[in-house]
């Protein structure tokens, strides 16, 4: 199974708030976020980790080049500036077409034991995809997920509906079927990951929600403190 990291954003909000490092290199408990993800993926049996980084940030390019030499797992690095996360995902797909894969963004923060259980559940699943979800909402524009009683995903929504117990946690386990949907989305000129997810449902892919206790994103300087406290089990 392969793992993929979208790390092509500029982290402009962090820099505006005085964070000197580019987002992938922001440290949590002394470890750069991108290094943390690569390590966790290696611990969960990654055959390869594919990363896309922004071409505009020299420090990130230097760091990832060095990481490629020392990582516990083979890395494939794409250096390209893209207009959206969905475009970044599209750049990764040539490496992901042959097997199940897990995709997330560099600033997605979760507990490692929950992630390991999630990956094992997906490996054993016959579904076309498994999405990490949480009922912890700390997002400026959450993507709400409706499910049936068996946690099969029935829709993705910008606002909560009565059957929305969870929001998207931004960790996607998918099969190559999803790549056909992504290519269709790109042909239609879509650019948002949430529209891609809606298209997965429209195309009839079987998706299951997998609950995590909490998932955080590091978008603001204050989120760094929150993330460290969460990882240290202090919140």
C-alpha positions in Angstrom: 0.0 0.0 0.0 1.2 3.5 -0.8 0.8 6.7 1.1 0.7 10.3 -0.3 1.2 13.7 1.2 -0.1 17.0 -0.3 2.3 19.6 0.9 2.1 22.2 -1.8 0.5 25.1 0.0 2.5 28.1 1.0 1.3 28.3 4.6 0.6 32.0 4.2 -1.6 32.3 7.3 1.2 30.9 9.4 3.8 33.2 8.0 1.5 36.2 8.5 1.2 35.3 12.1 4.9 35.2 12.6 5.8 31.6 12.1 9.2 31.6 10.3 9.2 28.1 8.9 7.2 27.0 5.9 4.2 24.8 6.9 5.8 21.3 6.1 8.8 22.2 8.4 6.8 23.5 11.4 7.8 21.4 14.3 5.5 19.5 16.7 7.3 18.3 19.8 10.7 18.8 18.0 9.8 17.0 14.7 8.9 18.6 11.4 5.3 17.8 10.4 6.4 16.3 7.1 9.0 14.1 8.8 6.3 13.0 11.3 3.9 11.8 8.6 6.6 10.0 6.7 7.7 8.2 9.9 4.1 7.2 10.7 3.5 5.9 7.2 6.6 3.8 7.4 5.4 2.4 10.7 2.2 1.4 8.9 3.8 -0.6 6.2 4.1 2.0 3.4 5.8 0.6 0.3 6.4 4.1 -0.9 5.4 7.6 0.1 4.7 10.1 -2.6 4.9 13.8 -1.7 4.1 17.0 -3.7 5.8 20.2 -2.5 5.6 23.8 -3.6 8.2 24.9 -6.1 8.4 28.4 -4.6 9.8 27.4 -1.2 13.5 26.6 -1.3 13.8 25.6 2.4 11.1 22.9 1.9 12.8 21.6 -1.2 16.2 21.4 0.6 14.6 19.6 3.6 12.7 17.1 1.5 15.8 16.3 -0.6 17.7 15.5 2.5 14.7 13.5 3.9 14.6 11.4 0.8 18.2 10.2 1.6 17.4 9.3 5.2 13.8 8.2 5.3 12.8 4.7 6.4 10.7 4.2 3.3 11.3 5.1 -0.4 10.1 8.6 -1.2 8.9 10.0 -4.6 8.9 13.8 -4.6 7.1 16.0 -7.0 8.1 19.7 -7.0 5.3 21.7 -8.5 3.2 24.7 -7.6 -0.5 24.0 -8.1 -3.6 26.1 -7.7 -5.5 23.7 -5.4 -5.3 20.5 -3.3 -7.2 18.7 -6.0 -4.7 19.7 -8.6 -1.9 18.5 -6.3 -3.7 15.2 -5.9 -3.9 14.9 -9.7 -0.1 15.3 -9.9 0.3 12.3 -7.6 -2.0 9.8 -9.3 0.5 8.3 -11.7 2.2 6.8 -8.7 -1.1 5.6 -7.1 -2.9 3.8 -9.9 -1.8 0.2 -9.0 -3.0 -0.4 -5.4 -4.9 1.0 -2.5 -3.5 4.2 -1.1 -3.9 6.7 1.7 -3.8 10.4 1.0 -3.7 13.4 3.4 -2.3 16.9 3.8 0.9 17.7 5.6 -0.8 19.4 8.5 -3.3 16.8 9.5 -2.7 15.8 13.1 -4.1 12.6 14.6 -3.3 10.0 17.2 -1.0 7.3 15.9 -2.9 4.3 17.4 -6.2 5.5 15.8 -4.4 5.9 12.5 -2.9 2.4 12.6 -6.4 0.9 13.3 -7.8 2.9 10.5 -5.2 1.6 8.0 -5.8 -2.0 9.1 -9.5 -1.6 8.8 -9.1 -0.2 5.2 -6.8 -3.0 4.2 -9.3 -5.6 5.4 -12.2 -3.7 3.8 -13.9 -4.5 0.5 -15.1 -0.9 0.1 -13.9 1.5 -2.6 -12.8 4.0 0.1 -12.6 4.7 3.8 -12.7 8.3 5.1 -11.4 9.5 8.5 -14.1 11.4 10.3 -14.5 13.1 13.6 -17.2 14.8 15.7 -14.6 17.3 16.9 -15.2 20.5 14.9 -12.3 23.0 14.9 -12.5 24.0 11.2 -13.4 27.3 9.6 -15.4 25.6 6.8 -16.1 22.0 7.9 -17.2 19.4 5.4 -20.1 17.5 7.0 -20.6 13.8 6.2 -24.0 12.0 6.2 -24.0 8.3 6.8 -26.4 5.4 7.2 -26.5 3.4 10.4 -23.6 1.2 9.2 -21.4 4.3 8.6 -21.7 4.0 4.8 -21.2 7.6 3.5 -24.3 8.9 1.7 -23.2 12.5 1.1 -20.8 15.4 1.7 -22.4 18.7 2.8 -21.3 22.3 3.4 -23.8 22.6 6.2 -25.0 20.0 8.8 -28.1 17.9 8.1 -29.9 15.7 10.6 -27.9 12.6 9.5 -24.5 14.3 9.8 -22.8 13.0 12.9 -19.3 13.7 11.7 -17.1 16.0 9.6 -14.3 15.1 7.3 -10.9 14.6 8.9 -9.1 15.0 5.7 -7.5 11.5 5.6 -8.6 9.5 2.5 -8.0 5.8 2.0 -9.0 5.0 -1.6 -8.7 2.4 -4.3 -7.7 3.1 -7.9 -11.4 3.5 -8.8 -11.2 6.9 -7.2 -8.6 8.0 -9.8 -11.2 7.6 -12.6 -13.5 10.0 -10.7 -10.7 12.5 -10.1 -9.8 12.5 -13.8 -13.5 13.2 -14.6 -13.5 16.1 -12.0 -10.4 17.6 -13.6 -12.0 17.4 -17.1 -15.0 19.3 -15.7 -12.8 22.0 -14.3 -13.5 21.3 -10.6 -10.8 22.3 -8.1 -12.1 21.6 -4.6 -11.5 18.3 -2.8 -15.0 18.3 -1.4 -16.4 18.4 -4.9 -14.3 15.4 -5.8 -15.7 13.6 -2.7 -19.2 14.4 -3.8 -18.4 13.0 -7.2 -17.2 9.7 -5.6 -20.7 9.3 -4.2 -22.4 10.3 -7.4 -20.3 7.7 -9.3 -21.6 5.0 -6.9 -18.3 4.2 -5.1 -18.8 2.5 -1.7 -17.3 4.7 0.9 -17.2 4.1 4.7 -16.7 6.6 7.5 -14.1 5.7 10.1 -14.4 7.7 13.3 -11.4 9.2 15.0 -11.7 10.9 18.5 -10.1 14.1 17.2 -8.3 15.4 14.1 -6.7 18.8 14.0 -5.3 21.0 11.2 -2.4 23.4 11.7 -3.6 26.6 9.9 -2.8 29.2 12.5 0.1 29.8 14.9 -2.2 29.0 17.8 -2.9 25.5 16.3 0.8 24.5 16.9 0.3 24.7 20.7 -3.1 22.9 20.4 -1.6 20.1 18.2 1.3 19.5 20.6 -1.0 19.4 23.6 -3.3 16.9 21.7 -0.3 14.7 20.7 0.9 14.7 24.3 -2.6 13.6 25.5 -3.0 16.8 27.4 -6.3 17.7 25.8 
